[in-house]
Amino acid sequence: MDYSEATERISRKFKKSGNEIDRQKVEGKLRRLIEEFGVQPSEAERSVSNELAKEFNIQPAGPQGSPGAGGATGEKVIAEARPGDWVTLVGKVVSLATPASPAIAQSGILADESGAIRFVVWTKSNAPKMMDGAWYRIESAVVDEYKNVPNLKVHSGTTITEIDKTDPLIPAPSPVKDLRPGIGSVRAKVIQEWDATHDRMLQSGLLGDETGTVKFVIWKEQGKEKLVVGSVYSIFYAQVDEFNERLSLNITGATIMQEEGDIATATGGDAEIRGAIVHVAPGSGIIKRCPVEGCNRALSRQNYCPIHEIQPKFVYDLRIKGWLDDGEKTHNLLLKRDVVEALTGINLDQAKEIAENNPLGMDEVFLQMREKVLGRYVTCKGREIENRLLVNTCERMHFESGEHAKLLNRAGGVP
């Protein structure tokens, strides 16, 4: 294929709006979509054009031949579906999820060129099974709201018809800062991996691009694999949830493609908290981690990993989990190895020496570290996510006699 022709068409299109494109970059994206992922040339060109339209903040034109809003049939494109509507939609099943209840026969995500929507097929509807990757015409379904997000419900009066269409859908990724509750696509880097907080959780952590960061989670399902920390991924049709005014990406059913190269990410350090460390939680001090590549989970005292079972060739690490009280609010802290070493004065080699030679073992490391930090006033800087401060730096606050004298004078009425 002559990629220069498609690049030229795209260039002319954006020149009309006064924008110059990077031809080499555009041609590389076209080549990758077509040669590596088997996307049809016309669809690849459309996808790259949509991505550029977002980059230049241009409202892209709607898909040709798309049904309009309204009309007796209620036929709409997905982006126009609103809670309370009875609709007919034509879309592709881009993801299927494991039903959360016997009352649900199927659930997943339906997409067209305008957007995507979660759907639920009730068991009582006796609807035909839909296949992942197939296109369907869904007539007389109802749109309601779930967690303030439109949700398509298939009931006994809904008609589902598979249609002969094989068009791929490659949505343009959004910057992380532009994600909203619903369905979203991003190109982001895995910044951190966190310890699992649930037996069904395969992985959770932090994704980011140059505009911001967002929590992600993958639940255990057959064929699901963990993301690699430090790698870049294009993630299409992820479920964007909101809790306590914070967003998170459920990428269990998303289409995930690992990318080459690197991207800039938003740096941490956007929160600074001063106060006293009032609690050091169990699991602090020296810990053992799973050595399996990409895992890094904290092991139990019996060297057991919840994913990879017994791991005799564990790796030592340091951390402190605790609470910091700033006088108005208590903050949940997580200090990583380098911060722990700087704050306590105990490095990893010293901690290993204590753990392996002291009668109390790892408990002695915990006790010594707790003694050094409990009740101390500190200034912690980091990123606060889900009521936990992921600490990048933590320094002791030093006593300032001059400031103390000023306070005493004010309390005593001395000017």
Backbone torsions as a table, in degrees:
resi	resn	phi	psi	omega
1	MET	NA	141.9	176.6
2	ASP	-88.2	97.8	-176.5
3	TYR	-70.4	-20.5	-178.3
4	SER	-66.0	-30.7	179.2
5	GLU	-67.1	-46.2	179.4
6	ALA	-64.7	-39.8	178.0
7	THR	-62.3	-38.7	179.1
8	GLU	-65.9	-40.6	178.4
9	ARG	-62.4	-43.7	179.3
10	ILE	-64.7	-40.0	179.6
11	SER	-61.2	-46.2	-179.6
12	ARG	-61.8	-38.9	-178.6
13	LYS	-60.1	-43.5	-175.8
14	PHE	-86.0	-19.0	174.4
15	LYS	-63.6	-32.3	-179.8
16	LYS	-60.8	-28.1	179.2
17	SER	-99.8	10.5	174.9
18	GLY	81.8	23.1	-178.3
19	ASN	-116.1	137.4	177.0
20	GLU	-102.8	133.5	-179.6
21	ILE	-99.8	159.6	172.9
22	ASP	-86.5	100.4	-173.0
23	ARG	-59.9	-42.2	-178.3
24	GLN	-63.4	-41.3	179.2
25	LYS	-66.3	-42.8	179.7
26	VAL	-63.8	-45.0	179.9
27	GLU	-62.9	-37.9	177.8
28	GLY	-63.7	-39.3	178.6
29	LYS	-67.2	-42.0	177.7
30	LEU	-60.8	-46.7	-178.2
31	ARG	-60.4	-41.5	-177.8
32	ARG	-67.2	-44.6	-179.7
33	LEU	-62.6	-41.3	-174.8
34	ILE	-80.2	-46.8	-174.0
35	GLU	-82.5	-36.6	-176.3
36	GLU	-90.7	-34.3	-173.9
37	PHE	-113.3	2.3	173.7
38	GLY	68.5	23.8	179.2
39	VAL	-75.3	140.1	176.4
40	GLN	-61.1	142.2	-177.2
41	PRO	-53.1	-42.6	-178.4
42	SER	-65.0	-38.8	180.0
43	GLU	-70.5	-37.1	177.6
44	ALA	-63.6	-42.3	178.8
45	GLU	-63.5	-41.5	178.3
46	ARG	-64.5	-41.7	-178.9
47	SER	-63.5	-44.5	179.3
48	VAL	-65.6	-38.4	178.5
49	SER	-63.4	-42.5	178.9
50	ASN	-63.7	-39.7	179.1
51	GLU	-64.0	-41.5	177.5
52	LEU	-66.4	-36.8	178.3
53	ALA	-60.5	-40.3	176.9
54	LYS	-65.5	-42.1	-179.3
55	GLU	-60.6	-39.7	-178.8
56	PHE	-92.3	5.7	178.8
57	ASN	58.8	45.1	177.8
58	ILE	-109.7	132.4	178.0
59	GLN	-72.5	114.2	-178.8
60	PRO	-70.8	151.7	178.3
61	ALA	-71.2	151.1	178.2
62	GLY	-69.2	160.0	-179.2
63	PRO	-64.4	140.0	-180.0
64	GLN	-65.3	137.4	176.9
65	GLY	79.7	4.5	-180.0
66	SER	-70.6	142.0	178.1
67	PRO	-68.9	146.1	-179.0
68	GLY	-84.4	174.5	177.4
69	ALA	-76.2	147.4	174.9
70	GLY	85.7	-157.6	-176.0
71	GLY	88.8	161.9	-176.1
72	ALA	-62.4	-31.4	-177.4
73	THR	-81.9	-14.5	-176.9
74	GLY	70.9	21.1	-177.8
75	GLU	-72.8	131.4	-175.7
76	LYS	-141.0	164.5	162.7
77	VAL	-84.9	158.7	-171.5
78	ILE	-60.0	-38.4	-177.6
79	ALA	-62.7	-20.0	-178.5
80	GLU	-93.7	-4.9	-178.4
81	ALA	-71.0	129.1	-178.5
82	ARG	-126.1	149.8	177.9
83	PRO	-52.9	133.2	-178.3
84	GLY	99.1	-13.0	-179.8
85	ASP	-79.1	144.4	164.0
86	TRP	-101.8	123.1	-167.3
87	VAL	-133.4	160.2	165.5
88	THR	-117.8	123.7	-177.5
89	LEU	-123.4	146.9	170.7
90	VAL	-116.0	120.6	-176.2
91	GLY	-159.0	173.0	-179.3
92	LYS	-107.9	134.8	174.5
93	VAL	-76.3	108.7	-176.8
94	VAL	-100.3	-6.5	178.7
95	SER	-163.5	141.1	172.5
96	LEU	-123.6	138.1	-178.3
97	ALA	-115.3	159.0	175.8
98	THR	-71.4	122.7	-178.8
99	PRO	-57.1	139.3	-178.3
100	ALA	-86.1	-7.8	-175.7
101	SER	-151.9	148.8	175.4
102	PRO	-60.8	-19.5	178.8
103	ALA	-73.9	-12.5	-178.8
104	ILE	-108.1	123.3	178.3
105	ALA	-81.9	-41.2	-179.9
106	GLN	-149.7	150.9	169.8
107	SER	-148.7	154.7	-178.3
108	GLY	173.9	-152.0	-177.3
109	ILE	-130.0	131.1	176.7
110	LEU	-109.0	136.3	-176.5
111	ALA	-136.0	152.4	166.7
112	ASP	-137.5	-168.0	-176.1
113	GLU	-69.2	-16.4	-176.8
114	SER	-91.7	-22.2	-176.4
115	GLY	165.2	-161.1	-177.3
116	ALA	-146.1	157.7	-178.7
117	ILE	-147.7	143.6	173.6
118	ARG	-73.5	144.8	177.0
119	PHE	-130.3	154.0	176.5
120	VAL	-133.1	128.9	176.0
121	VAL	-107.9	115.1	-179.8
122	TRP	-71.5	144.1	179.2
123	THR	-60.3	-38.2	-178.1
124	LYS	-66.2	-15.8	-177.7
125	SER	-73.2	-19.7	-176.7
126	ASN	53.0	35.0	-178.9
127	ALA	-76.2	152.1	177.0
128	PRO	-66.1	148.0	179.3
129	LYS	-67.7	134.9	175.2
130	MET	-97.0	148.0	-176.4
131	MET	-105.5	140.9	176.7
132	ASP	-61.5	129.3	179.0
133	GLY	93.5	-7.5	-179.1
134	ALA	-95.8	156.1	178.6
135	TRP	-98.6	143.3	-178.2
136	TYR	-140.7	151.6	167.8
137	ARG	-103.6	118.3	-176.9
138	ILE	-112.6	110.6	-174.7
139	GLU	-104.8	138.5	174.2
140	SER	62.4	46.1	171.0
141	ALA	-97.1	162.7	-177.6
142	VAL	-115.4	141.0	177.7
143	VAL	-102.5	122.8	174.0
144	ASP	-121.7	-163.7	-176.8
145	GLU	-122.8	136.9	173.6
146	TYR	-135.0	117.6	-175.8
147	LYS	54.8	42.9	177.4
148	ASN	65.8	21.4	-179.6
149	VAL	-125.4	135.2	177.0
150	PRO	-56.5	141.5	-174.8
151	ASN	-142.3	128.4	-176.8
152	LEU	-91.3	127.8	-179.1
153	LYS	-113.7	125.9	177.3
154	VAL	-100.0	120.5	-175.3
155	HIS	-120.8	-170.9	-174.1
156	SER	-66.7	-21.4	179.6
157	GLY	-92.4	4.1	-178.2
158	THR	-88.9	139.9	176.2
159	THR	-109.5	128.8	179.3
160	ILE	-117.1	124.0	-179.1
161	THR	-129.0	123.3	176.3
162	GLU	-72.8	138.1	-179.4
163	ILE	-117.6	152.7	-177.4
164	ASP	-82.0	88.2	-179.2
165	LYS	-148.1	135.5	-177.2
166	THR	-125.2	15.8	-177.1
167	ASP	-61.3	129.5	173.5
168	PRO	-76.4	156.4	176.5
169	LEU	-123.2	118.3	177.7
170	ILE	-123.8	92.8	-177.8
171	PRO	-70.3	150.8	176.0
172	ALA	-74.9	127.6	179.3
173	PRO	-62.9	148.6	176.8
174	SER	-101.1	150.7	169.6
175	PRO	-60.1	147.6	-178.2
176	VAL	-56.1	-38.3	-177.4
177	LYS	-66.0	-19.4	-178.0
178	ASP	-94.7	1.8	178.5
179	LEU	-63.2	143.3	176.9
180	ARG	-134.6	157.1	178.3
181	PRO	-53.8	136.5	-177.9
182	GLY	136.4	-126.1	178.2
183	ILE	-121.4	133.0	-177.9
184	GLY	-142.6	161.8	177.5
185	SER	-130.5	137.6	-178.2
186	VAL	-139.5	159.6	166.6
187	ARG	-118.5	113.5	-169.6
188	ALA	-148.6	167.0	-179.1
189	LYS	-108.0	142.0	176.0
190	VAL	-78.8	110.6	-175.5
191	ILE	-89.2	-42.3	-177.0
192	GLN	-143.7	153.7	170.3
193	GLU	-119.5	133.9	-177.3
194	TRP	-107.6	161.1	174.7
195	ASP	-65.8	140.0	179.1
196	ALA	-65.9	138.6	-179.9
197	THR	-107.8	4.0	-178.3
198	HIS	-149.7	144.0	-178.4
199	ASP	-61.2	-29.0	-178.3
200	ARG	-85.7	-3.8	-176.1
201	MET	-86.9	124.3	176.0
202	LEU	-80.6	-42.2	-177.1
203	GLN	-162.3	145.2	168.7
204	SER	-142.9	159.1	-178.0
205	GLY	174.4	-151.6	-173.0
206	LEU	-128.9	127.8	173.4
207	LEU	-106.8	151.0	178.3
208	GLY	-157.1	155.6	167.8
209	ASP	-131.4	-166.9	-175.8
210	GLU	-69.3	-11.5	-176.7
211	THR	-98.5	-17.1	-177.4
212	GLY	165.5	-173.3	-179.6
213	THR	-130.5	159.0	178.8
214	VAL	-151.7	142.6	176.2
215	LYS	-69.8	146.0	172.7
216	PHE	-131.0	158.4	177.1
217	VAL	-144.0	142.7	171.5
218	ILE	-124.7	125.7	178.7
219	TRP	-92.9	153.0	-177.1
220	LYS	-67.8	119.3	172.8
221	GLU	-146.7	155.5	-178.5
222	GLN	-56.9	130.9	177.2
223	GLY	86.6	-5.3	-179.3
224	LYS	-81.0	138.2	179.7
225	GLU	-123.5	156.0	179.7
226	LYS	-78.2	152.3	173.2
227	LEU	-81.2	154.5	-177.9
228	VAL	-96.5	124.4	179.1
229	VAL	-59.9	132.9	-179.1
230	GLY	93.6	-10.7	-179.7
231	SER	-92.6	158.2	-179.4
232	VAL	-106.5	137.7	-178.1
233	TYR	-133.8	144.4	163.9
234	SER	-95.9	123.5	-175.0
235	ILE	-120.8	116.0	-176.6
236	PHE	-108.8	138.1	175.3
237	TYR	60.3	52.8	173.3
238	ALA	-89.8	151.2	178.8
239	GLN	-85.7	120.9	-178.6
240	VAL	-100.7	111.3	-179.0
241	ASP	-105.6	159.2	178.3
242	GLU	-129.9	132.5	177.2
243	PHE	-145.0	127.8	-177.5
244	ASN	52.2	42.6	177.1
245	GLU	63.9	20.7	175.8
246	ARG	-121.7	139.6	-179.1
247	LEU	-92.5	152.6	171.6
248	SER	-145.1	151.1	-179.8
249	LEU	-104.4	120.3	169.4
250	ASN	-93.6	105.5	-174.4
251	ILE	-105.4	19.3	-178.4
252	THR	-56.9	-46.2	-177.2
253	GLY	-100.4	7.8	-176.3
254	ALA	-76.3	159.7	170.6
255	THR	-85.6	121.5	-172.7
256	ILE	-121.8	125.6	178.5
257	MET	-125.9	121.6	177.9
258	GLN	-74.5	135.6	-176.9
259	GLU	-104.6	158.7	171.4
260	GLU	-87.4	160.0	175.7
261	GLY	84.3	-165.2	-174.9
262	ASP	-137.2	163.5	173.7
263	ILE	-136.4	154.8	175.0
264	ALA	-72.2	145.7	178.8
265	THR	-127.4	153.7	177.2
266	ALA	-63.1	134.0	-178.0
267	THR	-80.7	159.9	176.4
268	GLY	-79.4	-164.7	176.4
269	GLY	83.2	23.7	-177.8
270	ASP	-92.1	3.7	177.0
271	ALA	-132.9	138.5	176.7
272	GLU	-129.1	125.6	-176.8
273	ILE	-129.3	132.2	177.6
274	ARG	-115.7	138.4	178.7
275	GLY	168.3	-165.7	-177.9
276	ALA	-105.2	139.1	173.4
277	ILE	-78.0	112.1	-172.8
278	VAL	-104.8	-6.3	179.4
279	HIS	-157.9	134.9	171.5
280	VAL	-114.7	117.2	-170.1
281	ALA	-82.1	152.3	170.9
282	PRO	-55.2	148.3	-174.7
283	GLY	93.4	1.1	174.9
284	SER	-91.3	167.8	179.1
285	GLY	97.7	-135.4	177.1
286	ILE	-94.1	133.5	-178.7
287	ILE	-130.8	166.9	176.6
288	LYS	-110.4	138.6	179.6
289	ARG	-118.6	153.2	178.1
290	CYS	-67.3	131.4	-178.2
291	PRO	-84.4	-6.4	-178.2
292	VAL	-62.8	131.6	-176.2
293	GLU	-55.6	128.0	178.0
294	GLY	86.8	-4.1	-177.9
295	CYS	-92.9	-75.4	176.2
296	ASN	65.7	19.0	179.0
297	ARG	-71.8	149.9	173.4
298	ALA	-70.2	133.8	-179.1
299	LEU	-90.8	160.0	173.1
300	SER	-75.8	175.7	178.7
301	ARG	-63.2	-21.6	177.9
302	GLN	-93.3	17.8	178.7
303	ASN	61.8	33.9	-177.1
304	TYR	-99.6	127.6	173.8
305	CYS	-100.1	132.9	-178.4
306	PRO	-64.0	-16.1	179.5
307	ILE	-104.1	-45.3	-171.9
308	HIS	-109.3	9.9	174.8
309	GLU	63.2	-147.8	-173.2
310	ILE	-65.4	130.7	-179.1
311	GLN	-128.7	89.1	-178.5
312	PRO	-67.1	-25.8	-179.6
313	LYS	-97.0	57.1	-177.4
314	PHE	-71.2	169.4	177.6
315	VAL	-119.4	131.4	178.2
316	TYR	-78.1	150.7	176.1
317	ASP	-153.0	166.5	177.0
318	LEU	-120.8	145.0	172.6
319	ARG	-161.1	160.3	171.0
320	ILE	-132.9	126.5	171.5
321	LYS	-110.8	133.2	-178.9
322	GLY	-169.6	-167.2	-179.6
323	TRP	-122.3	140.3	174.6
324	LEU	-121.2	128.1	-179.1
325	ASP	-105.7	119.9	-179.6
326	ASP	-96.0	10.1	-179.0
327	GLY	97.0	-18.9	178.3
328	GLU	-123.5	-30.3	-174.4
329	LYS	-147.6	148.6	175.5
330	THR	-99.1	128.0	-177.2
331	HIS	-109.1	137.9	176.0
332	ASN	-81.7	123.8	-175.9
333	LEU	-109.0	146.0	167.9
334	LEU	-135.2	113.7	-179.0
335	LEU	-105.5	127.4	178.7
336	LYS	-85.9	178.7	-169.7
337	ARG	-53.6	-53.0	-174.6
338	ASP	-64.1	-33.6	178.0
339	VAL	-70.6	-41.1	178.5
340	VAL	-61.6	-44.9	-179.2
341	GLU	-61.6	-43.4	-179.1
342	ALA	-67.9	-36.8	-176.1
343	LEU	-78.1	-38.0	-174.8
344	THR	-96.2	-21.1	-174.8
345	GLY	77.7	8.2	178.5
346	ILE	-110.8	116.2	178.9
347	ASN	-89.6	177.4	-174.0
348	LEU	-64.8	-40.9	179.8
349	ASP	-63.2	-41.2	177.4
350	GLN	-64.6	-40.4	178.9
351	ALA	-64.6	-40.5	177.7
352	LYS	-63.1	-40.9	178.3
353	GLU	-59.8	-44.5	179.0
354	ILE	-64.3	-47.6	-175.9
355	ALA	-62.6	-34.6	-174.6
356	GLU	-89.8	-14.7	-174.8
357	ASN	-122.2	-16.0	178.9
358	ASN	-86.2	142.6	179.5
359	PRO	-56.5	-31.0	179.7
360	LEU	-84.2	-9.6	176.0
361	GLY	61.2	-132.6	-177.4
362	MET	-62.5	-27.5	178.9
363	ASP	-64.1	-32.1	179.1
364	GLU	-66.1	-38.3	176.6
365	VAL	-62.2	-44.7	178.1
366	PHE	-57.8	-46.7	-176.8
367	LEU	-65.3	-40.9	-179.8
368	GLN	-67.1	-41.2	179.5
369	MET	-68.7	-40.0	178.4
370	ARG	-61.6	-40.6	179.1
371	GLU	-60.8	-34.9	-176.0
372	LYS	-78.8	-22.7	-174.4
373	VAL	-117.6	-24.7	-174.9
374	LEU	-65.6	127.8	179.8
375	GLY	83.7	-4.6	-178.7
376	ARG	-81.3	145.0	176.5
377	TYR	-89.4	130.6	-174.3
378	VAL	-138.8	163.3	170.3
379	THR	-116.9	116.4	-178.3
380	CYS	-111.3	135.6	176.5
381	LYS	-121.8	140.2	179.8
382	GLY	174.4	-160.0	-179.5
383	ARG	-112.2	125.7	-178.4
384	GLU	-93.6	117.5	-178.2
385	ILE	-134.1	126.4	177.9
386	GLU	53.3	46.7	177.8
387	ASN	64.3	18.8	175.3
388	ARG	-124.6	131.2	177.1
389	LEU	-91.7	114.7	175.1
390	LEU	-85.7	103.4	-165.5
391	VAL	-82.1	127.8	174.4
392	ASN	-95.2	-37.2	176.3
393	THR	-141.2	147.7	178.4
394	CYS	-147.8	117.2	-176.6
395	GLU	-122.8	145.1	177.1
396	ARG	-68.6	144.1	174.9
397	MET	-90.0	127.5	-177.0
398	HIS	-92.3	146.4	179.8
399	PHE	-69.6	126.5	178.3
400	GLU	-108.9	105.3	-175.3
401	SER	-62.4	-36.2	-179.9
402	GLY	-63.3	-43.9	178.6
403	GLU	-64.9	-37.2	179.6
404	HIS	-64.3	-41.5	179.3
405	ALA	-63.4	-39.5	178.5
406	LYS	-61.2	-42.0	179.4
407	LEU	-64.2	-42.3	179.6
408	LEU	-64.6	-39.7	179.1
409	ASN	-64.7	-41.5	178.6
410	ARG	-63.6	-41.4	-179.5
411	ALA	-63.6	-31.4	-178.0
412	GLY	-92.6	2.6	178.0
413	GLY	80.0	13.9	178.7
414	VAL	-84.0	128.6	-178.2
415	PRO	-71.1	NA	NA
